[in-house]
Amino acid sequence: MTKVCAFVLCGKEFTADKYNGARRKFCSARCKAYYYNVANGNTTLDTARSAYNGSPHIELICRMCLSAFFVSSLIGNPKYCSEKCSNRAGQLSIKYKLNPEQYRALIQAQRGLCAICQQPNELFVDHNHVTGRVRGLLCNACNVSMAMFDAHKERVMEYLNGDDTDPAERS
């Protein structure tokens, strides 16, 4: 069975055998990698074109931090500029059910500031430990304070709503 490669820059004919011919769309792993990187928005068609035609470096945009990075091949479907970004994306996905786009939307909605103190510190995901629902992004100090408050909510509220007399005068 003769088929035509689905990657628009290739278009080569290839012979598909009886075992994988019905499902196979690409003539090679290289064409498949280029196709899916363009389709998923990891690179542009122009960048893929220059890389496909022999350019040694391909510029991509990291899905986590949005910085540009270069790779020599699109095989393996690179999405992140570093292992740190890759690990962070995995952590957000597993622990908080957030993809990089949703995380960046939270940062943008909060203008890069802590939801409580409004300071531009490093931000951490704050979530309800019972339901798992993400509440927002907090700096470390506010995140730790919220965790302590959640753990002792009744006692904290009792303390805050208590009498206003001088502690030395209480018996």
Secondary structure as UniProt FT lines:
FT   STRAND          2..4
FT   TURN            8..10
FT   STRAND          13..15
FT   TURN            18..23
FT   HELIX           29..39
FT   TURN            40..41
FT   HELIX           45..52
FT   TURN            53..54
FT   STRAND          58..61
FT   TURN            63..65
FT   STRAND          68..71
FT   TURN            75..76
FT   HELIX           83..96
FT   HELIX           100..109
FT   TURN            110..112
FT   TURN            115..117
FT   STRAND          124..127
FT   TURN            129..131
FT   STRAND          134..138
FT   HELIX           140..151
FT   HELIX           153..160
FT   HELIX           167..169
//
